[in-house]
Amino acid sequence: MSQTQHRPAPPPTVATIDPTQVATATVPAPVSALTLGVVGLGYVGLPTALAFVAAGGRVVGYDVSDARRAAIARGEVDLLSRDLDRLATLDGDDRLVLTGDPTQLATADAVVVCVPTPVDEHLTPDLTALRAASAVVVEQARPGQLLVLTSTTYVGTTRDLLEAPLRARGLEPGVDVFVAFSPERIDPANENFPVEATPRVVGGLTPACTRRAVDVLGRMAPRMHEVSSPEAAEMTKLHENTFRAVNLAYVNEIADVCQRLGLDVAEVVGAAATKPFGFMPFTPGPGVGGHCIPCDPHYLLWQLRADRTDAPLVEATMKAIAARPGRVVQRARDVLAEAGRPLAGARVLVLGVAYKPGVADVRESPALEIIERLRRGGAAVSFTDQHVDRVRVAGAQLTSVDAPWRTAWDLVVVHTLHADVDTHWLAHAGAVLDATYRLAGVDCERV
């Protein structure tokens, strides 16, 4: 399990809810005072909450983690700059209230569930958080409420975790309560597509459920696309992320082919991208990280295995993605060997450990496996990342090197290039292995 500590942003304060002062709502609030309950205030839930407040609504943010709620109240969270500004303006404002009391979800007109859905070490879906959150939402559900799942999961989850237990409580979806699935489309650090600039897909259990979900979620989205069922919406999310996984695995393979043929893969991809139809450029890299691409296709594969159905292309894709960090380490060995230096005892710096530029998130980051493999090979490994202070890899805690140019490295592995990173010193750093395929102005090797 890897951990990271982020460098804090300027601290605002956010109102917290007092359970003794909130009356239970029995009917939906007026449009001008619509309240949204957000379950899970992570990389999806918090931007969703801030977007809803910006659209004129009010949010009850529920998270089981005291530490997370406190970090949000202090402003020590990893967000787009516009969302940090929004959070700062909510200093003492009751339009965003934070609570660890699940009973306060009954005060909301609509509730969205935005909790993590990772996979475990065996690549099996871990539904612990989603099951717990869904159970809380069902327990607190009241007539008239809209309940929406947004977390990526298997096809049929909305019926299994919301519809069936709601019926057991005597609440009829589409009549007493409204239930839908609308997959999140958060792309951390992407300033071009915040919540309010990204279309949403929604599928309700009934037409009335879909209409209610469109009405609420459409307040913070430029366009709503309705599908026929929650299952169609659930599959849409799996298809979106599996599509990306397949293409990322493919372009990494093309990069290997170009390397063997003595070609520049960036030149080849750039040339292909001039075609105005039938092609979408993807960039090779050190592997695939984050909370979606390394995990989401496994939800599809897990469900298909239960039905004894094969998806050979997806299976091959995920094997290729899992193997990519090992390819980077092998190239590191090769580059060191060409310089007459074995991996054992080599001083290696990994430049950037976040899973993508512009974030402080190291979940599923290939850098962690690369560091672990290099250390197992006997290398003395350090890292530098202006967005991440510390990481824990295989039980060891590493701290970011603040001035890497002051040390003589046998090899620098470029893993993540943040927009504000200084790379000029790499021209004098000795051997450099660029796993991003984006390093410019430096004589380097490529994976």
GUNU-717601 format. One record per residue (C-alpha): residue in three letters; x, y, z; residue number from 1. Coordinates in Angstrom, 1 decimal. Each point is the difference from the previous one (the first is absolute). Layout:
REM residues N
   guro        x        y        z   rodo
    ALA        X        Y        Z    NUM
...
END
This chain:
REM residues 447
   guro        x        y        z   rodo
    MET      0.0      0.0      0.0      1
    SER      1.5      3.3     -1.0      2
    GLN     -0.6      3.2      1.8      3
    THR      0.6      3.6     -1.0      4
    GLN      0.0      3.4      1.8      5
    HIS     -1.0      3.0     -2.0      6
    ARG      1.3      3.5      0.3      7
    PRO     -2.8      2.2      1.4      8
    ALA     -1.9      2.8     -1.7      9
    PRO     -1.1      3.2      1.8     10
    PRO     -2.4     -1.1      2.7     11
    PRO     -3.7      1.1     -0.1     12
    THR     -2.5     -1.3      2.5     13
    VAL     -3.3     -1.7     -0.8     14
    ALA     -3.1     -0.2      2.1     15
    THR     -0.6     -3.3      1.8     16
    ILE     -3.5     -1.2      0.6     17
    ASP     -1.6     -0.2      3.5     18
    PRO     -2.4     -3.0      0.0     19
    THR     -2.1      1.5      2.8     20
    GLN     -0.8      3.1     -2.1     21
    VAL     -1.1     -1.6     -3.2     22
    ALA     -3.7     -1.1     -0.5     23
    THR     -0.7     -3.0     -2.2     24
    ALA     -1.5      1.0     -3.3     25
    THR     -3.2     -1.7     -1.1     26
    VAL     -0.4      1.6     -3.4     27
    PRO      2.4      1.1     -2.7     28
    ALA      1.4      3.5      0.5     29
    PRO     -1.0      2.7     -2.4     30
    VAL      2.1      0.3     -3.2     31
    SER      1.8      3.1      1.3     32
    ALA      1.1     -1.9      3.1     33
    LEU      0.7     -3.5     -1.3     34
    THR      2.3     -2.0      2.3     35
    LEU      2.3     -2.7     -1.3     36
    GLY      1.5     -2.6      2.3     37
    VAL      3.4     -1.2     -1.1     38
    VAL      1.3     -3.2      1.4     39
    GLY      3.7     -0.2     -0.2     40
    LEU      2.1      3.2     -0.3     41
    GLY      2.9     -1.2     -2.0     42
    TYR      1.3      0.8     -3.5     43
    VAL     -3.6     -0.4     -1.4     44
    GLY     -2.2      1.0      2.9     45
    LEU      1.6      3.3      1.0     46
    PRO      0.1      1.5     -3.6     47
    THR     -3.6     -1.1     -0.4     48
    ALA     -1.0      1.7      3.2     49
    LEU      1.8      3.3     -0.9     50
    ALA     -1.6      0.0     -3.5     51
    PHE     -3.4     -0.5      1.5     52
    VAL      0.5      2.9      2.4     53
    ALA      1.3      2.1     -2.9     54
    ALA     -3.2     -0.8     -1.9     55
    GLY     -2.1      1.5      2.8     56
    GLY     -0.7     -3.0      2.2     57
    ARG      0.9     -1.1      3.4     58
    VAL      2.1     -3.1      1.0     59
    VAL      0.1     -2.4      3.0     60
    GLY      3.3     -1.7     -0.4     61
    TYR      0.3     -3.3      1.8     62
    ASP      3.3     -1.8      0.4     63
    VAL      0.9     -2.7      2.6     64
    SER      3.5      1.4      0.3     65
    ASP      0.5      2.6      2.7     66
    ALA      3.4      0.8     -1.5     67
    ARG     -1.4      0.6     -3.5     68
    ARG     -2.7      2.3      1.3     69
    ALA      2.6      1.9      2.0     70
    ALA      2.4      0.2     -3.0     71
    ILE     -2.9      1.5     -2.1     72
    ALA     -0.8      2.5      2.7     73
    ARG      3.7      1.1      0.0     74
    GLY      0.2      0.1     -3.8     75
    GLU      2.7     -2.6     -0.1     76
    VAL     -1.4     -2.0     -2.9     77
    ASP      1.1     -0.7     -3.6     78
    LEU     -2.4      1.9     -2.3     79
    LEU     -0.1      2.1     -3.1     80
    SER      0.9      3.6      0.7     81
    ARG     -3.5      1.2     -0.7     82
    ASP     -1.4     -2.6      2.6     83
    LEU      2.6      1.1      2.6     84
    ASP     -1.3      3.6     -0.6     85
    ARG     -3.6     -1.2      0.4     86
    LEU      0.9     -1.8      3.2     87
    ALA      1.8      3.1      1.4     88
    THR     -3.1      2.1     -0.6     89
    LEU     -2.1     -2.4      2.1     90
    ASP      1.7      1.1      3.2     91
    GLY     -2.7     -0.4      2.6     92
    ASP     -2.7     -0.3     -2.7     93
    ASP     -2.8     -2.5      0.7     94
    ARG     -0.5     -0.7     -3.7     95
    LEU      2.7     -2.8      0.6     96
    VAL     -0.3     -1.9      3.2     97
    LEU      2.2     -2.9      0.9     98
    THR     -1.2     -2.8      2.3     99
    GLY      0.8     -3.5      1.1    100
    ASP     -3.6     -0.5      1.1    101
    PRO     -1.9     -2.1     -2.6    102
    THR     -3.4      1.0      1.4    103
    GLN      0.6      3.5     -1.6    104
    LEU     -0.4     -1.5     -3.5    105
    ALA     -3.7     -0.1      0.7    106
    THR      0.0      3.8     -0.3    107
    ALA      1.1     -0.2     -3.6    108
    ASP     -2.3      0.1     -3.0    109
    ALA      2.4     -2.2     -2.0    110
    VAL      3.0     -2.1      1.0    111
    VAL      2.9     -1.0     -2.2    112
    VAL      2.5     -2.8      1.0    113
    CYS      3.6      0.8     -1.0    114
    VAL      2.2     -2.6      1.8    115
    PRO      3.0     -1.9     -1.2    116
    THR     -0.4     -3.3     -1.8    117
    PRO      3.6     -1.4     -0.1    118
    VAL      1.2     -3.5     -0.7    119
    ASP      1.9     -2.1      2.6    120
    GLU      3.5     -1.6     -0.4    121
    HIS     -1.7     -2.9     -1.9    122
    LEU     -1.6      2.5     -2.5    123
    THR     -3.5     -0.8      1.5    124
    PRO     -2.4      2.9      0.4    125
    ASP      0.0      1.3      3.5    126
    LEU     -3.6      1.2      0.6    127
    THR      0.4      0.6      3.7    128
    ALA     -0.4      3.8     -0.1    129
    LEU     -2.8     -0.1     -2.6    130
    ARG     -2.0     -2.6      1.9    131
    ALA      0.4      1.9      3.2    132
    ALA     -1.0      3.3     -1.6    133
    SER     -3.0     -1.5     -1.8    134
    ALA     -1.2     -1.5      3.3    135
    VAL      0.2      3.3      1.7    136
    VAL     -1.8      1.8     -2.8    137
    VAL     -2.8     -2.6      0.0    138
    GLU     -0.3      0.1      3.8    139
    GLN     -0.4      3.8     -0.1    140
    ALA     -2.2      0.2     -3.1    141
    ARG     -3.3      1.8      0.3    142
    PRO     -2.9      0.4     -2.4    143
    GLY      0.6      2.4     -2.8    144
    GLN      3.8     -0.3      0.0    145
    LEU      2.1     -0.7     -3.1    146
    LEU      2.9     -2.5      0.6    147
    VAL      2.8     -0.2     -2.6    148
    LEU      3.0     -2.2     -0.2    149
    THR      3.0      1.5     -1.8    150
    SER      2.9     -2.4      0.9    151
    THR      1.3     -2.3     -2.7    152
    THR     -1.2     -3.5      0.6    153
    TYR     -1.4     -3.2     -1.5    154
    VAL     -3.2     -0.1     -2.1    155
    GLY     -3.0     -0.5      2.3    156
    THR      1.4      1.7      3.0    157
    THR     -2.8      2.6      0.2    158
    ARG     -2.6     -2.6      0.2    159
    ASP      2.0     -2.2      2.4    160
    LEU      1.0      2.7      2.5    161
    LEU     -2.8      2.5     -0.3    162
    GLU     -3.2     -1.3     -1.6    163
    ALA     -0.2     -3.3      1.9    164
    PRO      0.6      1.3      3.5    165
    LEU     -2.3      3.0     -0.7    166
    ARG     -2.8     -2.3     -0.9    167
    ALA      0.8     -2.0      3.2    168
    ARG     -0.7      3.2      1.9    169
    GLY     -3.3      0.4     -1.8    170
    LEU      1.2      2.9     -2.3    171
    GLU     -1.0     -0.4     -3.7    172
    PRO      2.6      1.4     -2.4    173
    GLY     -1.7      2.5     -2.4    174
    VAL     -2.9      0.5      2.4    175
    ASP      1.3      0.5      3.6    176
    VAL      3.7      0.7     -0.9    177
    PHE      1.9      0.5     -3.1    178
    VAL      3.1     -2.0     -0.9    179
    ALA      2.6      0.4     -2.8    180
    PHE      3.6     -0.7     -1.0    181
    SER      2.0      2.9     -1.5    182
    PRO      3.7     -0.8     -0.3    183
    GLU      2.6      2.6      1.1    184
    ARG      2.2      1.6     -2.6    185
    ILE      2.6      1.7      2.2    186
    ASP      3.4      0.5     -1.6    187
    PRO      2.3      1.3      2.7    188
    ALA      2.2      3.0     -1.0    189
    ASN     -1.9      0.5     -3.2    190
    GLU     -1.0      3.7      0.0    191
    ASN     -1.8     -0.4     -3.3    192
    PHE     -2.6     -2.4      1.2    193
    PRO     -1.2      0.7      3.6    194
    VAL     -3.3     -1.4      1.2    195
    GLU     -2.0      2.9     -1.5    196
    ALA      1.6     -0.4     -3.5    197
    THR     -0.5     -3.8     -0.3    198
    PRO     -3.1     -1.7     -1.4    199
    ARG     -1.5     -2.7      2.2    200
    VAL     -1.8     -3.3     -0.8    201
    VAL     -2.9     -1.1      2.2    202
    GLY     -2.2     -3.1      0.1    203
    GLY     -2.8     -0.3      2.5    204
    LEU     -1.9     -3.0      1.2    205
    THR     -3.2      1.5     -1.5    206
    PRO     -0.6      3.0     -2.4    207
    ALA     -1.0      2.0      3.0    208
    CYS      3.3     -0.8      1.7    209
    THR      1.9      1.1     -3.1    210
    ARG     -1.9      3.3     -0.2    211
    ARG      0.6      0.8      3.7    212
    ALA      3.7     -0.8     -0.4    213
    VAL      0.3      2.2     -3.1    214
    ASP     -1.7      2.8      1.8    215
    VAL      2.4     -0.1      2.9    216
    LEU      3.3     -0.9     -1.6    217
    GLY     -0.7      2.2     -3.0    218
    ARG      0.4      3.0      2.2    219
    MET      3.8     -0.5      0.0    220
    ALA      0.6     -1.6     -3.5    221
    PRO     -0.2      1.6     -3.5    222
    ARG     -2.0     -2.9     -1.4    223
    MET     -1.7     -3.2      1.3    224
    HIS     -0.1     -3.1     -2.1    225
    GLU     -2.8     -2.4      1.0    226
    VAL      0.4     -3.8     -0.5    227
    SER     -2.6     -2.7      0.4    228
    SER      1.1     -1.5      3.4    229
    PRO      2.5      0.2      2.8    230
    GLU      1.7     -3.0     -1.6    231
    ALA      0.6      1.9     -3.2    232
    ALA      1.5      2.9      2.0    233
    GLU      2.2     -2.4      2.0    234
    MET      1.3     -1.6     -3.2    235
    THR      0.6      3.4     -1.5    236
    LYS      2.5      0.8      2.7    237
    LEU      1.7     -3.4     -0.3    238
    HIS      0.2      0.4     -3.8    239
    GLU      1.5      3.6      0.3    240
    ASN      2.8     -1.1      2.2    241
    THR      0.7     -3.4     -1.7    242
    PHE      0.3      1.9     -3.3    243
    ARG      2.7      2.2      1.5    244
    ALA      1.8     -3.1      1.6    245
    VAL      0.1     -1.8     -3.4    246
    ASN      1.4      3.0     -1.8    247
    LEU      2.6      0.8      2.6    248
    ALA      1.2     -3.6      0.0    249
    TYR      0.1      0.1     -3.8    250
    VAL      2.0      3.2     -0.2    251
    ASN      2.5     -1.3      2.5    252
    GLU      0.4     -3.0     -2.2    253
    ILE      0.5      2.2     -3.1    254
    ALA      2.6      1.9      2.1    255
    ASP      1.9     -3.2      0.5    256
    VAL     -0.2     -0.9     -3.7    257
    CYS      1.3      3.5     -1.0    258
    GLN      2.8     -0.3      2.5    259
    ARG      1.1     -3.3     -1.5    260
    LEU     -0.2      1.5     -3.5    261
    GLY      1.9      3.1      0.9    262
    LEU     -3.0      2.3     -0.4    263
    ASP     -1.3      2.9      2.1    264
    VAL     -3.5     -1.1      1.2    265
    ALA     -0.9      3.6      0.7    266
    GLU      0.6      0.9     -3.6    267
    VAL     -2.0     -2.9     -1.2    268
    VAL     -3.0      0.8      2.3    269
    GLY      0.1      3.6     -0.9    270
    ALA      0.0     -0.8     -3.7    271
    ALA     -2.9     -2.4      0.4    272
    ALA     -1.9      2.7      1.9    273
    THR     -0.2      2.2     -3.1    274
    LYS     -2.6     -2.4     -1.3    275
    PRO     -3.3      1.8      0.5    276
    PHE     -2.1     -3.2      0.4    277
    GLY      0.3     -3.5      1.3    278
    PHE      2.9      0.7      2.4    279
    MET      0.4      1.2      3.5    280
    PRO      3.5      0.7      1.4    281
    PHE      1.2     -1.7      3.2    282
    THR      3.4      0.6      1.6    283
    PRO      2.2     -2.8      1.3    284
    GLY      1.3      0.1      3.5    285
    PRO      1.4     -1.9      3.0    286
    GLY     -3.3     -1.8      0.7    287
    VAL     -3.5      0.9      0.9    288
    GLY     -0.9      1.4      3.5    289
    GLY     -2.8      1.6      1.8    290
    HIS     -3.4     -1.1      1.2    291
    CYS     -1.6     -1.0     -3.3    292
    ILE      2.0     -1.6     -2.8    293
    PRO      2.0     -2.6      2.0    294
    CYS     -3.2     -1.0      1.9    295
    ASP     -3.2      0.5     -1.9    296
    PRO      0.5     -2.6     -2.8    297
    HIS      0.4     -2.6      2.7    298
    TYR     -3.6      0.6      1.1    299
    LEU     -1.0     -1.1     -3.5    300
    LEU      2.3     -3.0     -0.1    301
    TRP     -1.1     -1.1      3.5    302
    GLN     -3.6      0.1     -1.0    303
    LEU      0.6     -1.8     -3.3    304
    ARG      2.0     -2.8      1.7    305
    ALA     -3.0     -0.6      2.3    306
    ASP     -2.0     -0.5     -3.2    307
    ARG      2.7     -2.1     -1.6    308
    THR      0.4      2.5     -2.7    309
    ASP      3.4      1.0     -1.5    310
    ALA      1.2      3.5     -1.0    311
    PRO      3.4     -0.9     -1.4    312
    LEU      0.9      3.5     -1.2    313
    VAL     -0.8      1.5      3.3    314
    GLU      1.9     -2.8      1.8    315
    ALA      3.1      0.5     -2.1    316
    THR     -0.3      3.8      0.5    317
    MET      0.1     -0.3      3.8    318
    LYS      2.9     -2.4     -0.1    319
    ALA      1.9      2.4     -2.2    320
    ILE     -0.8      2.9      2.4    321
    ALA      1.2     -2.0      3.0    322
    ALA      3.3     -0.9     -1.8    323
    ARG      0.9      3.6     -1.0    324
    PRO      1.8      1.0      3.2    325
    GLY      2.2     -3.1     -0.4    326
    ARG      0.9      1.2     -3.5    327
    VAL      1.1      3.3      1.4    328
    VAL      2.3     -1.7      2.6    329
    GLN      1.5     -2.2     -2.7    330
    ARG      0.8      3.0     -2.1    331
    ALA      1.6      1.6      3.1    332
    ARG      2.2     -3.0      0.3    333
    ASP      0.9      0.2     -3.7    334
    VAL      0.9      3.7      0.2    335
    LEU      2.1     -0.5      3.0    336
    ALA      1.7     -3.0     -1.6    337
    GLU      0.8      2.1     -3.1    338
    ALA      1.8      2.4      2.4    339
    GLY      1.9     -2.8      1.6    340
    ARG     -2.0      0.1      3.2    341
    PRO     -2.0     -2.8      1.6    342
    LEU     -3.4      0.7      1.5    343
    ALA      1.2     -1.3      3.4    344
    GLY      1.6      3.0      1.8    345
    ALA     -1.1      2.5     -2.6    346
    ARG     -1.4      3.4      1.2    347
    VAL     -3.3      0.4     -1.8    348
    LEU     -2.4      2.9      0.2    349
    VAL     -3.6     -0.3     -1.1    350
    LEU     -1.2      3.4     -1.2    351
    GLY     -3.7      0.3      0.9    352
    VAL     -2.1     -2.7      1.8    353
    ALA     -3.6      1.3     -0.4    354
    TYR     -2.0     -2.1     -2.4    355
    LYS     -0.5      2.9     -2.4    356
    PRO      1.3      3.6     -0.3    357
    GLY     -1.6      2.7      2.1    358
    VAL     -1.3     -2.2      2.9    359
    ALA      1.3     -1.2      3.3    360
    ASP     -1.7     -3.4     -0.4    361
    VAL      2.2     -3.1      0.1    362
    ARG     -2.8     -2.6     -0.1    363
    GLU      1.1     -2.8     -2.3    364
    SER      2.9      2.1     -1.2    365
    PRO      2.4     -2.1     -2.1    366
    ALA      2.8      2.0      1.8    367
    LEU     -0.6     -2.0      3.2    368
    GLU      0.5     -3.4     -1.7    369
    ILE      3.0      1.4     -1.9    370
    ILE      1.6      1.2      3.2    371
    GLU     -0.7     -3.3      1.7    372
    ARG      1.5     -2.0     -2.8    373
    LEU      3.1      2.2     -0.3    374
    ARG      0.6     -0.3      3.8    375
    ARG     -0.4     -3.8     -0.2    376
    GLY      2.7      0.1     -2.7    377
    GLY      2.3      1.6      2.5    378
    ALA     -0.2      3.6     -1.2    379
    ALA      0.0      2.9      2.4    380
    VAL     -3.2      1.8     -1.1    381
    SER     -1.2      3.5      0.8    382
    PHE     -2.8      2.1     -1.5    383
    THR     -0.9      3.6     -0.5    384
    ASP     -3.5      1.4     -0.5    385
    GLN     -1.1      3.5      0.9    386
    HIS     -3.6     -1.2      0.5    387
    VAL      0.8     -3.0      2.2    388
    ASP      2.1      0.2      3.2    389
    ARG      0.2     -3.6      1.0    390
    VAL     -0.9     -3.5     -1.2    391
    ARG      0.1     -3.4      1.6    392
    VAL      1.2     -2.8     -2.1    393
    ALA      0.3     -3.6      1.2    394
    GLY      0.1      1.2      3.6    395
    ALA      2.6      2.7     -0.5    396
    GLN     -0.8      3.7      0.1    397
    LEU      1.8      2.2     -2.5    398
    THR      0.1      3.8      0.1    399
    SER      0.1      2.2     -3.1    400
    VAL      3.4      1.4     -0.9    401
    ASP     -0.3      3.8     -0.1    402
    ALA      3.1      0.8     -2.0    403
    PRO      0.8     -3.1     -2.2    404
    TRP      2.5      1.9     -2.1    405
    ARG      2.4      0.1      3.0    406
    THR      0.5     -3.8     -0.1    407
    ALA      1.9     -2.1     -2.6    408
    TRP     -2.4     -2.6     -1.2    409
    ASP      0.9     -3.1     -2.0    410
    LEU     -3.4      0.1     -1.6    411
    VAL     -3.1      2.3      0.0    412
    VAL     -3.3     -1.7     -1.0    413
    VAL     -2.5      2.6     -1.1    414
    HIS     -3.4     -1.3      1.1    415
    THR     -2.3      3.1      0.3    416
    LEU      0.6      3.4     -1.4    417
    HIS     -2.0      2.6      1.8    418
    ALA     -0.6      3.2     -1.9    419
    ASP      2.1      2.1      2.4    420
    VAL      2.9     -2.5      0.4    421
    ASP      3.6      1.3     -0.8    422
    THR      1.7     -2.5     -2.3    423
    HIS      2.9      2.2     -1.2    424
    TRP      2.4     -1.7      2.5    425
    LEU     -0.6     -3.4     -1.7    426
    ALA      2.3      1.1     -2.9    427
    HIS      2.8     -0.4      2.4    428
    ALA     -1.4     -2.9      2.1    429
    GLY      1.7     -2.9     -1.8    430
    ALA     -2.1     -2.9     -1.2    431
    VAL     -3.7      0.9     -0.4    432
    LEU     -2.8     -2.4     -0.8    433
    ASP     -3.2      1.8     -1.1    434
    ALA     -3.0     -2.2      0.6    435
    THR     -2.4      2.9     -0.8    436
    TYR      1.0      0.5     -3.7    437
    ARG     -0.5      3.7      0.7    438
    LEU      3.4      1.2      1.2    439
    ALA      1.4      2.6     -2.4    440
    GLY      3.5      1.6     -0.3    441
    VAL      1.8     -2.8      1.8    442
    ASP      2.1     -2.9     -1.4    443
    CYS     -1.8     -3.0      1.4    444
    GLU     -1.0     -3.6     -0.6    445
    ARG     -3.6     -1.1     -0.4    446
    VAL     -1.7     -3.0      1.5    447
END
